[in-house]
Amino acid sequence: MGKPSKRQAEILHFAREYRRENGYSPSLTEIAKNFHISIPTVHEHISHLQEKNLLTAEKGKKRSIQALRDHKSPVVQIPLMGLISAGGPIEAIRDPRPIEVPRNMLSSGENYYALKVSGRSMIEEGISDGDIVIIHEQQTVDDGEKAVAYMPDRNEVTLKKIYREKDRIKLVPANKYMEPFYETNVEIQGKVVGVLRKEI
């Protein structure tokens, strides 16, 4: 079984989620519109996915596309742990439920989880309100990296760029209209490794 390209993995994920939410498969036109590509290009991707035994589609039958599941699936499930603020600290919602993400966003054998973003303070890093961030669970990050930061004194969690200073931690938004803030007691709970855009 061949490995799908990034676009093919995205189409598989879209087809699976569309069928789950609507009870039927997307049309070629809907796939083309979602990815801003032509219908002939969709046909080409579908053909390649069929050759790799990752998808089935009946010729001449509308909405017959079905993504197949197996141990080499191009998507994997990770827990969606709740809501995290990118505009100001809020308490995280701990209500895990699984979501599917492209396998090529993750390294094998590692611990990952996802959080839905609330706020606009990270928009200059390409993270918008309503997006889902993929987090690698780890306790340290390098200066300037985007991290999930837990502040025990507030019992709150936020998403910011982290910089260490002599006796405090600087938490920096990626929005020129917002100011950084400082904390002395911060626990890193993970590093941002990917973003799933919200559907527009």
TIKE-558649 format. One record per residue (C-alpha): residue number from 1; residue in three letters; z, y, x. Coordinates in steps of 0.2 Angstrom, whole numbers, plus 5000, padded with zeros to 4 digits. Layout:
# residues N
(vexlum NUM,"ALA",(Z,Y,X))
...
//
This chain:
# residues 200
(vexlum 1,"MET",(5000,5000,5000))
(vexlum 2,"GLY",(4995,5017,5008))
(vexlum 3,"LYS",(5006,5032,5009))
(vexlum 4,"PRO",(5001,5046,4997))
(vexlum 5,"SER",(4997,5063,5003))
(vexlum 6,"LYS",(5009,5077,4999))
(vexlum 7,"ARG",(4998,5083,4984))
(vexlum 8,"GLN",(4997,5065,4978))
(vexlum 9,"ALA",(5015,5063,4978))
(vexlum 10,"GLU",(5017,5079,4968))
(vexlum 11,"ILE",(5005,5073,4955))
(vexlum 12,"LEU",(5014,5056,4953))
(vexlum 13,"HIS",(5030,5066,4951))
(vexlum 14,"PHE",(5023,5078,4938))
(vexlum 15,"ALA",(5015,5063,4928))
(vexlum 16,"ARG",(5031,5054,4928))
(vexlum 17,"GLU",(5042,5069,4923))
(vexlum 18,"TYR",(5029,5074,4910))
(vexlum 19,"ARG",(5029,5057,4902))
(vexlum 20,"ARG",(5048,5056,4902))
(vexlum 21,"GLU",(5049,5073,4893))
(vexlum 22,"ASN",(5035,5071,4881))
(vexlum 23,"GLY",(5033,5053,4878))
(vexlum 24,"TYR",(5015,5052,4883))
(vexlum 25,"SER",(5005,5055,4899))
(vexlum 26,"PRO",(4997,5072,4904))
(vexlum 27,"SER",(4979,5075,4903))
(vexlum 28,"LEU",(4968,5078,4918))
(vexlum 29,"THR",(4966,5096,4912))
(vexlum 30,"GLU",(4985,5098,4911))
(vexlum 31,"ILE",(4987,5091,4929))
(vexlum 32,"ALA",(4973,5103,4935))
(vexlum 33,"LYS",(4982,5118,4927))
(vexlum 34,"ASN",(4999,5114,4934))
(vexlum 35,"PHE",(4993,5113,4952))
(vexlum 36,"HIS",(4979,5126,4950))
(vexlum 37,"ILE",(4966,5114,4956))
(vexlum 38,"SER",(4949,5108,4948))
(vexlum 39,"ILE",(4947,5093,4937))
(vexlum 40,"PRO",(4935,5085,4949))
(vexlum 41,"THR",(4949,5087,4962))
(vexlum 42,"VAL",(4962,5079,4950))
(vexlum 43,"HIS",(4949,5064,4948))
(vexlum 44,"GLU",(4949,5062,4967))
(vexlum 45,"HIS",(4968,5061,4969))
(vexlum 46,"ILE",(4969,5049,4954))
(vexlum 47,"SER",(4956,5038,4962))
(vexlum 48,"HIS",(4966,5038,4978))
(vexlum 49,"LEU",(4982,5034,4970))
(vexlum 50,"GLN",(4974,5020,4960))
(vexlum 51,"GLU",(4967,5013,4976))
(vexlum 52,"LYS",(4985,5013,4984))
(vexlum 53,"ASN",(4992,5004,4968))
(vexlum 54,"LEU",(5004,5019,4964))
(vexlum 55,"LEU",(4996,5024,4948))
(vexlum 56,"THR",(4985,5016,4934))
(vexlum 57,"ALA",(4973,5025,4922))
(vexlum 58,"GLU",(4961,5017,4910))
(vexlum 59,"LYS",(4943,5024,4912))
(vexlum 60,"GLY",(4937,5034,4896))
(vexlum 61,"LYS",(4954,5034,4888))
(vexlum 62,"LYS",(4964,5050,4887))
(vexlum 63,"ARG",(4982,5052,4893))
(vexlum 64,"SER",(4982,5034,4900))
(vexlum 65,"ILE",(4989,5039,4917))
(vexlum 66,"GLN",(5005,5030,4922))
(vexlum 67,"ALA",(5014,5031,4938))
(vexlum 68,"LEU",(5020,5015,4945))
(vexlum 69,"ARG",(5037,5012,4952))
(vexlum 70,"ASP",(5042,5001,4967))
(vexlum 71,"HIS",(5052,5001,4982))
(vexlum 72,"LYS",(5040,5012,4991))
(vexlum 73,"SER",(5039,5024,4978))
(vexlum 74,"PRO",(5034,5042,4984))
(vexlum 75,"VAL",(5049,5049,4974))
(vexlum 76,"VAL",(5067,5045,4975))
(vexlum 77,"GLN",(5082,5049,4964))
(vexlum 78,"ILE",(5096,5060,4970))
(vexlum 79,"PRO",(5111,5067,4960))
(vexlum 80,"LEU",(5109,5084,4952))
(vexlum 81,"MET",(5127,5090,4955))
(vexlum 82,"GLY",(5127,5106,4944))
(vexlum 83,"LEU",(5124,5125,4946))
(vexlum 84,"ILE",(5126,5136,4962))
(vexlum 85,"SER",(5125,5154,4963))
(vexlum 86,"ALA",(5113,5163,4974))
(vexlum 87,"GLY",(5118,5180,4967))
(vexlum 88,"GLY",(5137,5180,4968))
(vexlum 89,"PRO",(5150,5166,4970))
(vexlum 90,"ILE",(5153,5155,4955))
(vexlum 91,"GLU",(5162,5139,4952))
(vexlum 92,"ALA",(5150,5124,4954))
(vexlum 93,"ILE",(5148,5113,4939))
(vexlum 94,"ARG",(5151,5095,4944))
(vexlum 95,"ASP",(5142,5084,4932))
(vexlum 96,"PRO",(5130,5073,4942))
(vexlum 97,"ARG",(5114,5066,4934))
(vexlum 98,"PRO",(5099,5059,4944))
(vexlum 99,"ILE",(5083,5069,4947))
(vexlum 100,"GLU",(5067,5063,4956))
(vexlum 101,"VAL",(5061,5072,4972))
(vexlum 102,"PRO",(5047,5068,4983))
(vexlum 103,"ARG",(5052,5055,4996))
(vexlum 104,"ASN",(5043,5066,5010))
(vexlum 105,"MET",(5056,5079,5007))
(vexlum 106,"LEU",(5070,5068,5014))
(vexlum 107,"SER",(5074,5058,5029))
(vexlum 108,"SER",(5078,5040,5026))
(vexlum 109,"GLY",(5096,5034,5027))
(vexlum 110,"GLU",(5104,5051,5024))
(vexlum 111,"ASN",(5115,5058,5010))
(vexlum 112,"TYR",(5107,5071,4999))
(vexlum 113,"TYR",(5111,5080,4982))
(vexlum 114,"ALA",(5103,5094,4972))
(vexlum 115,"LEU",(5109,5110,4964))
(vexlum 116,"LYS",(5101,5121,4952))
(vexlum 117,"VAL",(5101,5139,4958))
(vexlum 118,"SER",(5107,5154,4947))
(vexlum 119,"GLY",(5104,5172,4954))
(vexlum 120,"ARG",(5091,5181,4965))
(vexlum 121,"SER",(5100,5184,4981))
(vexlum 122,"MET",(5089,5171,4990))
(vexlum 123,"ILE",(5072,5176,4984))
(vexlum 124,"GLU",(5066,5182,5002))
(vexlum 125,"GLU",(5069,5164,5007))
(vexlum 126,"GLY",(5058,5158,4993))
(vexlum 127,"ILE",(5072,5152,4982))
(vexlum 128,"SER",(5072,5160,4964))
(vexlum 129,"ASP",(5083,5159,4949))
(vexlum 130,"GLY",(5081,5142,4941))
(vexlum 131,"ASP",(5074,5133,4956))
(vexlum 132,"ILE",(5082,5117,4962))
(vexlum 133,"VAL",(5088,5116,4980))
(vexlum 134,"ILE",(5089,5099,4989))
(vexlum 135,"ILE",(5104,5098,5000))
(vexlum 136,"HIS",(5108,5087,5015))
(vexlum 137,"GLU",(5126,5084,5015))
(vexlum 138,"GLN",(5134,5090,5031))
(vexlum 139,"GLN",(5149,5100,5037))
(vexlum 140,"THR",(5140,5111,5050))
(vexlum 141,"VAL",(5125,5122,5051))
(vexlum 142,"ASP",(5117,5133,5064))
(vexlum 143,"ASP",(5118,5152,5062))
(vexlum 144,"GLY",(5105,5159,5051))
(vexlum 145,"GLU",(5103,5142,5041))
(vexlum 146,"LYS",(5104,5142,5022))
(vexlum 147,"ALA",(5120,5132,5017))
(vexlum 148,"VAL",(5131,5127,5002))
(vexlum 149,"ALA",(5147,5136,5006))
(vexlum 150,"TYR",(5164,5132,4998))
(vexlum 151,"MET",(5178,5145,4998))
(vexlum 152,"PRO",(5194,5136,4995))
(vexlum 153,"ASP",(5204,5153,4992))
(vexlum 154,"ARG",(5193,5156,4977))
(vexlum 155,"ASN",(5189,5138,4973))
(vexlum 156,"GLU",(5170,5144,4972))
(vexlum 157,"VAL",(5154,5138,4979))
(vexlum 158,"THR",(5139,5149,4984))
(vexlum 159,"LEU",(5122,5148,4992))
(vexlum 160,"LYS",(5119,5159,5007))
(vexlum 161,"LYS",(5114,5161,5025))
(vexlum 162,"ILE",(5128,5158,5037))
(vexlum 163,"TYR",(5133,5167,5053))
(vexlum 164,"ARG",(5149,5164,5063))
(vexlum 165,"GLU",(5159,5179,5070))
(vexlum 166,"LYS",(5175,5179,5080))
(vexlum 167,"ASP",(5187,5177,5066))
(vexlum 168,"ARG",(5177,5176,5050))
(vexlum 169,"ILE",(5161,5169,5042))
(vexlum 170,"LYS",(5147,5181,5037))
(vexlum 171,"LEU",(5138,5175,5021))
(vexlum 172,"VAL",(5121,5184,5020))
(vexlum 173,"PRO",(5109,5185,5005))
(vexlum 174,"ALA",(5091,5185,5007))
(vexlum 175,"ASN",(5088,5200,4996))
(vexlum 176,"LYS",(5087,5217,5004))
(vexlum 177,"TYR",(5096,5225,4989))
(vexlum 178,"MET",(5111,5214,4991))
(vexlum 179,"GLU",(5125,5216,5004))
(vexlum 180,"PRO",(5133,5202,5015))
(vexlum 181,"PHE",(5151,5198,5013))
(vexlum 182,"TYR",(5164,5190,5023))
(vexlum 183,"GLU",(5176,5176,5022))
(vexlum 184,"THR",(5189,5168,5034))
(vexlum 185,"ASN",(5191,5151,5025))
(vexlum 186,"VAL",(5174,5143,5022))
(vexlum 187,"GLU",(5169,5125,5021))
(vexlum 188,"ILE",(5151,5120,5023))
(vexlum 189,"GLN",(5146,5107,5011))
(vexlum 190,"GLY",(5127,5105,5015))
(vexlum 191,"LYS",(5111,5112,5022))
(vexlum 192,"VAL",(5096,5117,5011))
(vexlum 193,"VAL",(5081,5106,5016))
(vexlum 194,"GLY",(5069,5109,5002))
(vexlum 195,"VAL",(5066,5118,4986))
(vexlum 196,"LEU",(5059,5112,4969))
(vexlum 197,"ARG",(5051,5126,4960))
(vexlum 198,"LYS",(5055,5129,4941))
(vexlum 199,"GLU",(5041,5126,4929))
(vexlum 200,"ILE",(5034,5143,4924))
//
